[in-house]
Amino acid sequence: MTADPGRRVLHLDMDAFFAAVEQLDHPTYRKRPVIVGGLGPRGVVATASYEAREYGVHSAMPMSQARRLCPDGVFLEARFGRYRQMSETVRSILLSYTQKVEFVSVDEAFVDLSTDAPWESTEGVAAEIKARVSGETTLPCSVGLAPSRYLA
């Protein structure tokens, strides 16, 4: 099956979302390796900031291994209520463009930009969405635009 060339799907992913929110809320954590997840003996990394990734820390890694790789990191328990708040801001931005949005998690969504589009260029609206999300949340995000979810 081939993708419909007239279809335009935007994929938005908030970069290192939980860690980025912690760095936003706590300026002293900025530019430091931040690791968010379960802090107990069987805890797992939910998100690692880009600074922590430089030490080899990544999502789904046992927290004990992350502590060995990055002993000077900032290790935090997840604050899901706060992440949902920030996610709601992103949600309202996306829904202001179209109701054809599929949220797959608090930090990721697919947006169908191909139907009833009041904009001249889907590339332009994709850039505008990225700028609005980054501007209104002050958090980094990545966007992809393609004829299918898989390619976006």
C-alpha positions, 0 to 999 in steps of 0.5 A: 500500500502506498501513501496518498501523496495529497495527505499531509500528516504532522508528527509532533514530539516534545523533546526529552519532555519530562526532563525539559519541564524540570529544567524549565521549572528549576533554572538550576537544573538547566545545562545539567544532566537531568534523569526522571523516573523511578528512584527506588532500587528497581526504578527505570529512567522515564526520560533523560535530558540531552545532557544526561544522554551524553553520559549514555543514559537513556529511557527504559534504562535501570536507574541503578545503571544511570546512577553509575553512568552519571553519578553527578546527575539530577535524579528526580521522581516524575511529576505527572500532574505538571507534565499533563499541565504542559501537555494541555498547552500543547494540546490546545495549540494543536486543536486550534489548527484542526480537530483531526489530532491523535494524541498518542502520549502526553508528549506526542501527537499526530495531526492531519493537516490535509483536509479542509486546510485554510492554509496555503502551505502545510510546510508553513503551518508545520513550521508555525505549529513548531514555533508556537509550541516552542514559544508558548511552552519554552520547551523544545519539540520536533516535527515531521511532515509526510504523507503518512504517520509512518513517514512523519 
